[in-house]
């Protein structure tokens, strides 16, 4: 299965370029002082890049501004060389940017198959079945559950449905916002070690926004550490993992799965109440 125009194995440690997604000097917020300021990052086909940082660093704000859920005050976002800054979310999805939010990522009253069909809403009818088969190649465990209501699935199974629904449009870049939130340790490990490498191996650029930094970086090629709304570190993931000051980078926060347990973390920068 190919999600982009060509297959490319993950594993390169080259600095990300504008191949899939490029963010330049991005500033965004919720009407008051900016939550993120001057952020630049990029991701290429077949590459996994991680955005990590302590709570309040601006990770959720960054994602929302990239995918059209929050206006950008300044800066630019391009996908495949096309400027998508402040475009409507649906237009950004049509342009090859897939987004799986942390919450509300599936229709629980519908079956697995119906969720995938909704993900292919832009496709011709005869193409939908073919794309569903492709998704089930990536997540074969879903094949035996295709007629099961999503409400009866486990958290890990629901996350597979959520990612599969987005894959129906073969995005060139896939953005996953806190995909391990609420997952048990075993399922979290499987996501990092099995599914994310598989997605990148099929050609998609994967931008992973994750609180469990150590485990996410172990599955990544490049890492960005956000602190106080700015990129504090931009290095190969292996270099970040070897830093003796990694804990200090996270302002004393936990960076390991063991410290987080099986519960997800709250959104780090939600819009303030009116």
C-alpha positions, 0 to 999 in steps of 0.5 A: 500500500502506498500513501504517497507517490512513492515508497521510501523506507524510514530511518534517514537522519537527514534534517527534514526538508519541504518534501511533505510538510514545511512549517516556517516561522509559525505564530498562533494563539487564541486571541491573546498573547501567542501560544506558539511563536516563530516555529519552523519544522519539516517532514519528508516522505517516509520519515517519522518526526516527533514533536514533544515537550512539557504540558503547556509547550504549545503542541496542540496549538501547533497541530491545530494551526497546521490542519486549519482548526486554528488561524495562523497569526503569521508564518506559513504552512506548505504541503507538497510545496503548496501553500495551505496556510489558513486554508479550511480543514477540509481543503487541507485534507483534500491536499494530502494532509491527514489528521487524527485528533487525540479525542473524538476521532471515531463514530462510536455508533457506527461499525468499523466498516462504516467508519472507514467508508466515511473516511473515503467520502471524497472517493468514487464508490468503486474506489472505496472498497479498494481503499478499505482493503488497503487499510485492512492490510495495515491493520489486519486485526480490524478485518475480523471486526469490520461489522462490529460497532466501534463502541464495542472496541478497546481503546487500541482498536478504536485508535486503529479505526481512527488512523485507518479512516484517515488513511482512506484518502492516502495522505502524503503526511499523517499528523497524529495528536497524542495517539497513545493517550488512554492506551495501555502500555502494551498497546502503546508499545505496539503502536510505536514499534509496529504501526508507526514504522509501517506507515512511514515505510509505505511512504507517508511522512508521519508527524507524531505529537506525543507526551511520551517522549522517550518511546516516541523518539525511539520510533522516530527519525527526527525530533522537535522539542517545544518549550514555552511555545518555541522550538527548543531542540531540533535534532535527529531523534537518536541525538536527542535520546543520547542527551544527558540533559533530556530531563532538563529540556522537559523542565523536569517533566517525565519523559518515559512511558513508565512514569505516565502509566496507561492514562493519557495526558490532558491537552497541553494548551487548550483554548481558554474559556471565554 
